[in-house]
């Protein structure tokens, strides 16, 4: 079994336009005479590798604490798509294996879903969509992509690190932090491939 850590380091992750920079603050420091080290973290819940709950674009949507864990844990498929483009139904139709419930799109972090791509994934009954881009949607159409997916029961995982992951079938573990009332949360995302030796 081989394990792939597909999580971006939070403090060095690119920040979505308009979001605040993450900050780790020292509260107690043993180098300054404290008995222990203690820090506090301030950041957007959508910094680095994170999960979107239905609440993100739906006023009555489920918060991240109440999201079913099977959205974020289970078999998944990693699929490379063209970089620097909008991913349409045509890109997905001939490359998505039947029965895929969790799909991770790999584009080098440069591609986003087109409306036809989102509609196609909804028609296929996808449970979870992940991407190595900062968002599943382009900056000028965030609601147009997020709203139908989240309203259709598709959970989202964004800003994954998939550079070293070959296309294929894996077991995904990407449970978000349990934060009541939150529309999203950071997660630690890992892929397991059962035909290779494990090395994190």
C-alpha beads as a LAMMPS data file, in Angstrom:
LAMMPS data file: protein, C-alpha beads

200 atoms
199 bonds

1 atom types
1 bond types

-500.0 500.0 xlo xhi
-500.0 500.0 ylo yhi
-500.0 500.0 zlo zhi

Masses

1 110.0

Atoms # bond

1 1 1 0.000 0.000 0.000
2 1 1 1.313 3.470 -0.915
3 1 1 0.112 6.625 0.826
4 1 1 0.052 10.055 -0.809
5 1 1 -0.236 13.176 1.324
6 1 1 -2.293 15.451 -0.943
7 1 1 -2.637 18.320 1.539
8 1 1 -1.006 21.704 1.024
9 1 1 0.868 23.176 3.996
10 1 1 -1.581 25.750 5.334
11 1 1 0.630 28.761 6.109
12 1 1 2.386 28.689 2.719
13 1 1 -0.712 27.948 0.611
14 1 1 -1.816 30.520 -1.954
15 1 1 -4.596 32.701 -0.556
16 1 1 -7.822 33.179 -2.507
17 1 1 -8.204 36.796 -3.723
18 1 1 -9.734 38.875 -0.946
19 1 1 -9.040 36.382 1.856
20 1 1 -6.771 37.281 4.754
21 1 1 -3.324 35.740 5.036
22 1 1 -3.130 32.899 7.582
23 1 1 -1.227 33.741 10.748
24 1 1 0.254 31.484 13.422
25 1 1 0.783 33.441 16.636
26 1 1 2.916 32.345 19.576
27 1 1 1.067 32.522 22.885
28 1 1 3.612 30.744 25.094
29 1 1 7.203 30.002 24.074
30 1 1 9.612 27.694 25.941
31 1 1 12.537 29.661 24.463
32 1 1 11.271 32.636 26.469
33 1 1 10.884 30.787 29.749
34 1 1 7.424 29.292 29.384
35 1 1 6.795 25.742 30.603
36 1 1 5.322 24.739 27.225
37 1 1 4.713 25.941 23.674
38 1 1 1.257 27.148 22.676
39 1 1 0.081 28.870 19.505
40 1 1 -3.126 30.270 18.050
41 1 1 -4.151 30.190 14.384
42 1 1 -6.085 32.810 12.441
43 1 1 -7.167 32.101 8.871
44 1 1 -10.062 31.806 6.461
45 1 1 -11.752 28.397 6.641
46 1 1 -11.015 28.125 2.901
47 1 1 -7.242 28.519 3.221
48 1 1 -5.121 25.664 1.897
49 1 1 -6.654 22.227 1.397
50 1 1 -10.232 22.430 2.641
51 1 1 -13.751 21.051 2.317
52 1 1 -16.855 23.028 1.366
53 1 1 -20.138 22.215 3.083
54 1 1 -23.528 22.723 1.459
55 1 1 -23.894 25.861 3.626
56 1 1 -21.141 27.599 1.623
57 1 1 -23.578 28.698 -1.109
58 1 1 -26.943 27.670 0.386
59 1 1 -28.601 29.658 3.167
60 1 1 -30.351 26.519 4.446
61 1 1 -27.493 24.136 3.673
62 1 1 -25.801 21.697 6.040
63 1 1 -22.822 23.063 7.959
64 1 1 -19.455 21.328 7.889
65 1 1 -19.961 19.689 11.306
66 1 1 -23.058 17.914 10.029
67 1 1 -21.750 16.801 6.654
68 1 1 -21.812 12.999 6.220
69 1 1 -18.277 11.654 6.493
70 1 1 -18.801 9.323 3.528
71 1 1 -18.426 12.386 1.311
72 1 1 -14.814 12.655 2.412
73 1 1 -13.816 9.051 3.119
74 1 1 -14.031 6.217 0.586
75 1 1 -12.971 5.025 -2.878
76 1 1 -12.134 7.779 -5.361
77 1 1 -10.748 8.321 -8.830
78 1 1 -7.945 10.746 -9.775
79 1 1 -8.308 12.124 -13.301
80 1 1 -5.907 14.412 -15.181
81 1 1 -7.601 17.151 -17.203
82 1 1 -6.114 19.791 -19.533
83 1 1 -4.493 22.747 -17.815
84 1 1 -5.507 26.382 -18.184
85 1 1 -8.996 25.614 -19.402
86 1 1 -12.625 25.244 -18.393
87 1 1 -13.463 21.564 -17.973
88 1 1 -16.552 20.717 -20.009
89 1 1 -18.772 17.656 -20.292
90 1 1 -16.693 16.605 -23.292
91 1 1 -13.521 16.482 -21.155
92 1 1 -15.210 14.219 -18.627
93 1 1 -17.603 11.984 -20.545
94 1 1 -15.055 9.591 -22.062
95 1 1 -12.665 9.520 -19.105
96 1 1 -14.812 9.078 -16.013
97 1 1 -15.201 5.404 -15.033
98 1 1 -18.746 4.210 -14.443
99 1 1 -19.709 4.155 -10.794
100 1 1 -17.231 6.843 -9.687
101 1 1 -18.587 8.527 -6.551
102 1 1 -15.611 10.675 -5.527
103 1 1 -13.593 12.399 -8.255
104 1 1 -10.353 14.385 -7.889
105 1 1 -9.394 16.565 -10.871
106 1 1 -5.689 17.122 -11.538
107 1 1 -4.693 20.085 -13.706
108 1 1 -1.651 21.538 -11.998
109 1 1 -4.014 23.877 -10.206
110 1 1 -4.907 25.851 -13.335
111 1 1 -8.307 24.600 -14.538
112 1 1 -11.895 25.034 -13.374
113 1 1 -15.288 23.518 -14.141
114 1 1 -17.492 24.864 -16.898
115 1 1 -21.268 24.762 -16.341
116 1 1 -21.593 21.777 -18.698
117 1 1 -18.940 19.910 -16.682
118 1 1 -20.794 20.569 -13.437
119 1 1 -24.110 19.479 -14.971
120 1 1 -22.532 16.278 -16.280
121 1 1 -21.103 15.351 -12.871
122 1 1 -24.501 15.944 -11.287
123 1 1 -26.113 13.682 -13.876
124 1 1 -23.593 10.949 -13.017
125 1 1 -24.482 11.092 -9.319
126 1 1 -21.064 12.208 -8.069
127 1 1 -20.901 12.405 -4.264
128 1 1 -17.715 14.442 -3.924
129 1 1 -15.588 16.540 -6.276
130 1 1 -12.015 17.518 -5.464
131 1 1 -9.615 19.767 -7.352
132 1 1 -6.002 20.869 -7.110
133 1 1 -7.084 24.395 -8.077
134 1 1 -7.974 26.990 -5.462
135 1 1 -11.643 26.508 -6.354
136 1 1 -13.781 24.254 -8.527
137 1 1 -15.064 27.434 -10.199
138 1 1 -13.419 30.304 -12.060
139 1 1 -13.284 33.613 -10.225
140 1 1 -15.973 35.157 -12.449
141 1 1 -18.502 32.331 -11.964
142 1 1 -18.159 31.031 -8.402
143 1 1 -21.900 30.890 -7.687
144 1 1 -22.717 29.472 -11.119
145 1 1 -20.623 26.363 -10.387
146 1 1 -20.797 26.050 -6.590
147 1 1 -24.539 26.506 -6.230
148 1 1 -25.717 23.671 -8.511
149 1 1 -23.100 21.254 -7.151
150 1 1 -23.738 21.996 -3.468
151 1 1 -27.506 22.137 -4.007
152 1 1 -27.254 18.790 -5.774
153 1 1 -25.575 17.129 -2.795
154 1 1 -21.984 17.246 -4.073
155 1 1 -19.397 18.042 -1.397
156 1 1 -16.243 19.838 -2.527
157 1 1 -12.560 19.535 -1.643
158 1 1 -10.382 22.341 -2.974
159 1 1 -6.683 23.219 -3.203
160 1 1 -5.434 19.624 -3.155
161 1 1 -1.800 18.732 -3.938
162 1 1 -1.852 16.068 -6.668
163 1 1 1.487 16.625 -8.430
164 1 1 2.931 13.202 -7.569
165 1 1 -0.295 11.183 -7.848
166 1 1 -0.802 9.075 -10.996
167 1 1 -4.294 8.814 -12.414
168 1 1 -6.293 5.887 -11.145
169 1 1 -8.263 4.402 -8.265
170 1 1 -7.509 5.196 -4.623
171 1 1 -9.036 5.270 -1.157
172 1 1 -9.525 8.844 0.059
173 1 1 -9.422 10.128 3.632
174 1 1 -10.113 13.877 3.840
175 1 1 -12.352 14.474 6.843
176 1 1 -12.781 18.194 7.622
177 1 1 -12.438 19.759 11.055
178 1 1 -15.748 19.576 12.916
179 1 1 -16.830 23.208 13.364
180 1 1 -20.491 23.840 14.152
181 1 1 -22.065 26.556 11.996
182 1 1 -19.132 26.752 9.585
183 1 1 -19.534 26.591 5.815
184 1 1 -16.162 24.909 5.339
185 1 1 -13.053 23.704 7.134
186 1 1 -9.449 22.677 6.534
187 1 1 -8.774 18.955 6.196
188 1 1 -5.792 16.585 6.039
189 1 1 -6.267 14.752 2.742
190 1 1 -4.529 11.435 2.084
191 1 1 -4.828 8.893 -0.730
192 1 1 -4.113 5.178 -0.308
193 1 1 -3.138 2.954 -3.226
194 1 1 -3.331 -0.688 -2.234
195 1 1 -1.032 -2.040 -4.948
196 1 1 2.073 -0.117 -3.798
197 1 1 4.256 0.114 -0.692
198 1 1 3.150 2.759 1.820
199 1 1 5.450 5.726 2.420
200 1 1 4.191 9.061 3.754

Bonds

1 1 1 2
2 1 2 3
3 1 3 4
4 1 4 5
5 1 5 6
6 1 6 7
7 1 7 8
8 1 8 9
9 1 9 10
10 1 10 11
11 1 11 12
12 1 12 13
13 1 13 14
14 1 14 15
15 1 15 16
16 1 16 17
17 1 17 18
18 1 18 19
19 1 19 20
20 1 20 21
21 1 21 22
22 1 22 23
23 1 23 24
24 1 24 25
25 1 25 26
26 1 26 27
27 1 27 28
28 1 28 29
29 1 29 30
30 1 30 31
31 1 31 32
32 1 32 33
33 1 33 34
34 1 34 35
35 1 35 36
36 1 36 37
37 1 37 38
38 1 38 39
39 1 39 40
40 1 40 41
41 1 41 42
42 1 42 43
43 1 43 44
44 1 44 45
45 1 45 46
46 1 46 47
47 1 47 48
48 1 48 49
49 1 49 50
50 1 50 51
51 1 51 52
52 1 52 53
53 1 53 54
54 1 54 55
55 1 55 56
56 1 56 57
57 1 57 58
58 1 58 59
59 1 59 60
60 1 60 61
61 1 61 62
62 1 62 63
63 1 63 64
64 1 64 65
65 1 65 66
66 1 66 67
67 1 67 68
68 1 68 69
69 1 69 70
70 1 70 71
71 1 71 72
72 1 72 73
73 1 73 74
74 1 74 75
75 1 75 76
76 1 76 77
77 1 77 78
78 1 78 79
79 1 79 80
80 1 80 81
81 1 81 82
82 1 82 83
83 1 83 84
84 1 84 85
85 1 85 86
86 1 86 87
87 1 87 88
88 1 88 89
89 1 89 90
90 1 90 91
91 1 91 92
92 1 92 93
93 1 93 94
94 1 94 95
95 1 95 96
96 1 96 97
97 1 97 98
98 1 98 99
99 1 99 100
100 1 100 101
101 1 101 102
102 1 102 103
103 1 103 104
104 1 104 105
105 1 105 106
106 1 106 107
107 1 107 108
108 1 108 109
109 1 109 110
110 1 110 111
111 1 111 112
112 1 112 113
113 1 113 114
114 1 114 115
115 1 115 116
116 1 116 117
117 1 117 118
118 1 118 119
119 1 119 120
120 1 120 121
121 1 121 122
122 1 122 123
123 1 123 124
124 1 124 125
125 1 125 126
126 1 126 127
127 1 127 128
128 1 128 129
129 1 129 130
130 1 130 131
131 1 131 132
132 1 132 133
133 1 133 134
134 1 134 135
135 1 135 136
136 1 136 137
137 1 137 138
138 1 138 139
139 1 139 140
140 1 140 141
141 1 141 142
142 1 142 143
143 1 143 144
144 1 144 145
145 1 145 146
146 1 146 147
147 1 147 148
148 1 148 149
149 1 149 150
150 1 150 151
151 1 151 152
152 1 152 153
153 1 153 154
154 1 154 155
155 1 155 156
156 1 156 157
157 1 157 158
158 1 158 159
159 1 159 160
160 1 160 161
161 1 161 162
162 1 162 163
163 1 163 164
164 1 164 165
165 1 165 166
166 1 166 167
167 1 167 168
168 1 168 169
169 1 169 170
170 1 170 171
171 1 171 172
172 1 172 173
173 1 173 174
174 1 174 175
175 1 175 176
176 1 176 177
177 1 177 178
178 1 178 179
179 1 179 180
180 1 180 181
181 1 181 182
182 1 182 183
183 1 183 184
184 1 184 185
185 1 185 186
186 1 186 187
187 1 187 188
188 1 188 189
189 1 189 190
190 1 190 191
191 1 191 192
192 1 192 193
193 1 193 194
194 1 194 195
195 1 195 196
196 1 196 197
197 1 197 198
198 1 198 199
199 1 199 200
